[in-house]
């Protein structure tokens, strides 16, 4: 139960970072930070909740990370009516 709650929290944390990533130039420092800061946060959450590094949990967290990033980017693109890829 705890890994599912943490994975949902990882998704929620990544949505604003994906939104931020949608508005900055690709491969800039801000773009790099928008991707890598939530990685550290999600690793810290896993550590604080004592979730082991079993492959199924890693896959779950990576999937929620990617989905959260793209959801935030999609929201940004919808708000500013830019091209959605």
N, C-alpha and C positions, 0 to 999 in steps of 0.2 A: 504493500500500500504506500509506503514512504517513497519508493522510487518513482511511482506514478505522480505523486504530488510534487516531488522535486522536478520531474520532467515538465509538468505543467508550469511550474514557476520559472523554469529555464525558458519556456516558450514566451511567457509574459514579459520576462526581462528582455528578451531579444526583439520584441516588436518595436519598442521605441528606438533601439539601436539600428534596426533595419530601416525605420523611418528616417533617421538621421543619415544613414548611408545612402538613401535614395536621393538626397539633396546635395551631396558633395561630389567633387570630381573623382573619378575612378583612379585608383592607385595613389591618391594623395595621403598625407598624414592623417587627416580626419577620417578618410575611408578606412585606412588601416586600423585606426583606433575603434571605429564603429564595429569592426569585425572582431578584433582581438580582446577588447576590454570585457565583453560578456563571456568569453572563453574562461578568463580567470575567475569571474564571478561564479560560473557554473561549476568549475573545479572546486572552488571553495565551498559551495553548497553541498556537493557530493562528499567532500571531506567532513564537513560539520555534521552531516546526517549519517555518517558511517556507512556509506553505500560502497560496496566493494567494486572492483574493476572487472566484473564479469562482462563478457562480450555483449550479452543481450542488453545490459544496462547502458553500455557505451553506445550501442547502435540507437537505442531509444533517445538518449540525450543528444546525440549528433543530429538525429532526425528532427527533434523538437527545436534544436538550435537553428537548423536550416529553414524549417518552416516558419519560425518566428521572424527570422531575418527577411524572408521573402514576403511575409504578410505585411511587415512594416514598410517595405519598399513599395508594395502594391498600394497600400493606403496613401503613401506619399504621391505616387503617380496618379491615383484617382483624384486626389485633392487638387493637384496642380495641372491636371489634364495633359500630362506629358505622355510620350509614347510608352506603352506597356509591352514589354518583351516577354 
